[in-house]
Amino acid sequence: MLKTAVKNLYELLVIIKSNISDDDLDKNINQIEASIKNYGGSIVKTDEPSRKRFTHKIKGLKEGYYVSILFNSPS
């Protein structure tokens, strides 16, 4: 009997700088998804980036793009 790897469901929330172009934003998201796939994961859902204000400045920035990625991956 073959033993298959159990894949767990994970959610990743990434905050990306708001001062980048749309192309660079897409490139960043694609790089993250590629990294997940390289480690044996599979993307279930990627939410559209939403620009939100921070309650406090983070490294001088007042807002950023929030991206949520739902994926399956071995532990």
N, C-alpha and C positions, 0 to 999 in steps of 0.2 A: 504494500500500500504506500503510495506516494504521500508525503506530507507537504501540504501547501502552506505558504507563509500567511499568517493571519494579518489582515490589514485593518488598522484602526482608523477611525474618522477623527480628523483634526481640523481646527479652525485657526487660521493665521490672520492677524490684523497688522497691517504694515502702514506706517505713516511716512509719506514721501514729501520732500520739500515742495512748497507751492510755487517757487520761482523758476520752474523748469518748463520747457515747451511740451506741447501735447505729444510730440514724437518721442521725446526723452522719457516722458511718463509711461508711454506704452512700452518702450524698451526696458525700463526698470521692471514693469510687471511681467513682461515676457521672460526676463532673466530669472526672476523669482520662480515662475512656473517651471522653467527649464531645470532649475536646481532641484525642485521637488520631484520631477520626473526622473532625473539622473539618479536619485536615491531610491528609486522603485515606487514612487508615489504616483497617484493618478488624480487629476484635478476633477472635482465634482462640480464646483461652481465658483466663479469669480465675480464679485459685485463690481459695478461701475464705480470708478473713483469718485469720492465726494469731497469737496473742499470745505473744511471746517476751521473755525477759529479756535485757538487754544485759550485756556483760561489764564495762562501765564506764557511769557515768551520762552521759547526753547531755542537756544543758540541764536538769539536775535530775531527769530521768526515768530510771527503772530498767528500763522495758519499753515495748514498742510493738507495733502490729499490722503484720505483714509481709504484703504483698499482691504476688503475682507476676502480671503481665499479659503474655501472649504475643500479638503482633499483627503484621500485615503492613502495610508502608507504603513509599511511594516514598522513595528516599534523600534 
